[in-house]
Amino acid sequence: MGFDVKGKVCLVTGANRGIGKAIVESLIAHGASKVYAAVRKPSSADELVKAHPGNVVAIECDVSKPATIDAAAIKASDVQLVVNNAGIFKAAEPFSEQMFKNYDDEVRTNVFGLLHMARAFGPVLKHNGGGAFAQLNSVGSLRSFPPFMSYCATKAAAYSFTQALREMWAEQGTQVLSVHPGPIKTDMGSDAGLDDIAEPASLVGEGLVAALKTGDFHLFPDTMAKQFGAAYENFATKIVTAKLMG
Ligand SMILES: NC(=O)c1ccc[n+]([C@@H]2O[C@H](COP(=O)([O-])OP(=O)(O)OC[C@H]3O[C@@H](n4cnc5c(N)ncnc54)[C@H](OP(=O)(O)O)[C@@H]3O)[C@@H](O)[C@H]2O)c1
């Protein structure tokens, strides 16, 4: 198994900035024939569309609004790789009223967003021969950090669903990739106060293309993430990706 992005039609949610934008740039650099920039406001992807005329097409897709996801799945019916990158992080004091509200918003985007994306695009990928689906999870999927505890809980849930998708979609030939970055230089990285240790978003884009090609399930793209990946490897191989039942 292995998915080469060369010549493929791809879709990236939250493509207008940060990691999503870097992923679009890597996909194009490695020969993707078309990338749908699936964004809340199509005009927010103008710069990307202008930079890659004919290769990047902006479409509306708000992952917290299932109707826009379903409409995007109809518009992008030729897609072979879906990257669900859109995500939110909101800072708050643990146990504050704000934290409870943030958790609600983060669940809607980071968890239900993935579920609705998978429900809408699974059949499209199957129809187009299987293809691949990548989900932006986090090192926070594996280890909670108290200042970001609501966000980490949503990324742990998303990782669990990503594992289920890997098994569910094996039969239809859809390769699934779970991406676990550490601190990355984006607006979210700054909001989390990680500027001093953050690494470039291009590491995630380039890592994603390479991991799809080798058919890996996990990707740990940056320095901190690689530390997690090395420590996690034994459990991942013997439990997460092992055939335990059936
Ligand atoms: N940066 C890090 O250190 C880091 C580390 C681990 C994992 N991650 C994960 O990587 C992904 C990208 O993060 P980032 O750092 O690039 O974040 P970012 O700089 O905050 O960008 C977030 C992107 O997601 C989009 N988005 C947010 N809510 C959306 C929704 N409901 N529907 C569609 N798009 C939506 C935003 O669009 P708008 O411009 O319209 O708001 C923006 O394009 C996220 O899933 C994040 O959890 C990030």
The ligand as a MOL file (V3000), in Angstrom:
LIG
                    3D

  0  0  0     0  0            999 V3000
M  V30 BEGIN CTAB
M  V30 COUNTS 48 52 0 0 0
M  V30 BEGIN ATOM
M  V30 1 N 0.0860 24.7110 15.1650 0
M  V30 2 C 0.3550 23.6800 15.9730 0
M  V30 3 O 1.2500 23.7750 16.8310 0
M  V30 4 C -0.4120 22.3900 15.8360 0
M  V30 5 C 0.0890 21.2660 16.5120 0
M  V30 6 C -0.5920 20.0450 16.4220 0
M  V30 7 C -1.7400 19.9570 15.6530 0
M  V30 8 N -2.2100 21.0530 15.0030 0 CHG=1
M  V30 9 C -3.4450 20.8870 14.2060 0
M  V30 10 O -3.1880 21.2200 12.8560 0
M  V30 11 C -4.3650 21.7640 12.2540 0
M  V30 12 C -4.0530 23.1190 11.6410 0
M  V30 13 O -3.5890 23.9700 12.6870 0
M  V30 14 P -2.9040 25.3830 12.4200 0
M  V30 15 O -1.8280 25.5110 13.4130 0
M  V30 16 O -2.6230 25.5920 10.9820 0 CHG=-1
M  V30 17 O -4.1130 26.3200 12.8870 0
M  V30 18 P -4.4680 27.8400 12.4750 0
M  V30 19 O -3.2500 28.5690 12.1190 0
M  V30 20 O -5.2910 28.3460 13.6130 0
M  V30 21 O -5.4070 27.6220 11.2040 0
M  V30 22 C -6.6030 26.9240 11.3680 0
M  V30 23 C -7.2360 26.6820 10.0260 0
M  V30 24 O -8.4360 25.9180 10.2550 0
M  V30 25 C -9.5200 26.6460 9.6750 0
M  V30 26 N -10.7630 26.3870 10.3900 0
M  V30 27 C -11.0410 26.5960 11.6970 0
M  V30 28 N -12.3150 26.2440 11.9540 0
M  V30 29 C -12.8470 25.8370 10.7650 0
M  V30 30 C -14.1050 25.3430 10.3780 0
M  V30 31 N -15.1320 25.2430 11.2320 0
M  V30 32 N -14.2840 24.9670 9.0820 0
M  V30 33 C -13.2730 25.0650 8.1940 0
M  V30 34 N -12.0730 25.5550 8.4910 0
M  V30 35 C -11.8540 25.9260 9.7700 0
M  V30 36 C -9.1070 28.1090 9.7210 0
M  V30 37 O -9.8890 28.8500 8.8070 0
M  V30 38 P -10.2540 30.4240 9.0400 0
M  V30 39 O -9.1000 31.2090 8.4870 0
M  V30 40 O -11.5280 30.5990 8.2910 0
M  V30 41 O -10.3890 30.6230 10.5220 0
M  V30 42 C -7.6360 27.9720 9.3270 0
M  V30 43 O -7.5110 27.8030 7.9530 0
M  V30 44 C -5.4140 21.8160 13.3540 0
M  V30 45 O -6.2480 20.6890 13.2770 0
M  V30 46 C -4.5910 21.7830 14.6200 0
M  V30 47 O -5.3050 21.2750 15.7100 0
M  V30 48 C -1.5770 22.2740 15.0770 0
M  V30 END ATOM
M  V30 BEGIN BOND
M  V30 1 1 1 2
M  V30 2 2 2 3
M  V30 3 1 2 4
M  V30 4 1 4 5
M  V30 5 2 4 48
M  V30 6 2 5 6
M  V30 7 1 6 7
M  V30 8 2 7 8
M  V30 9 1 8 9
M  V30 10 1 8 48
M  V30 11 1 9 10
M  V30 12 1 9 46
M  V30 13 1 10 11
M  V30 14 1 11 12
M  V30 15 1 11 44
M  V30 16 1 12 13
M  V30 17 1 13 14
M  V30 18 2 14 15
M  V30 19 1 14 16
M  V30 20 1 14 17
M  V30 21 1 17 18
M  V30 22 2 18 19
M  V30 23 1 18 20
M  V30 24 1 18 21
M  V30 25 1 21 22
M  V30 26 1 22 23
M  V30 27 1 23 24
M  V30 28 1 23 42
M  V30 29 1 24 25
M  V30 30 1 25 26
M  V30 31 1 25 36
M  V30 32 1 26 27
M  V30 33 1 26 35
M  V30 34 2 27 28
M  V30 35 1 28 29
M  V30 36 1 29 30
M  V30 37 2 29 35
M  V30 38 1 30 31
M  V30 39 2 30 32
M  V30 40 1 32 33
M  V30 41 2 33 34
M  V30 42 1 34 35
M  V30 43 1 36 37
M  V30 44 1 36 42
M  V30 45 1 37 38
M  V30 46 2 38 39
M  V30 47 1 38 40
M  V30 48 1 38 41
M  V30 49 1 42 43
M  V30 50 1 44 45
M  V30 51 1 44 46
M  V30 52 1 46 47
M  V30 END BOND
M  V30 END CTAB
M  END
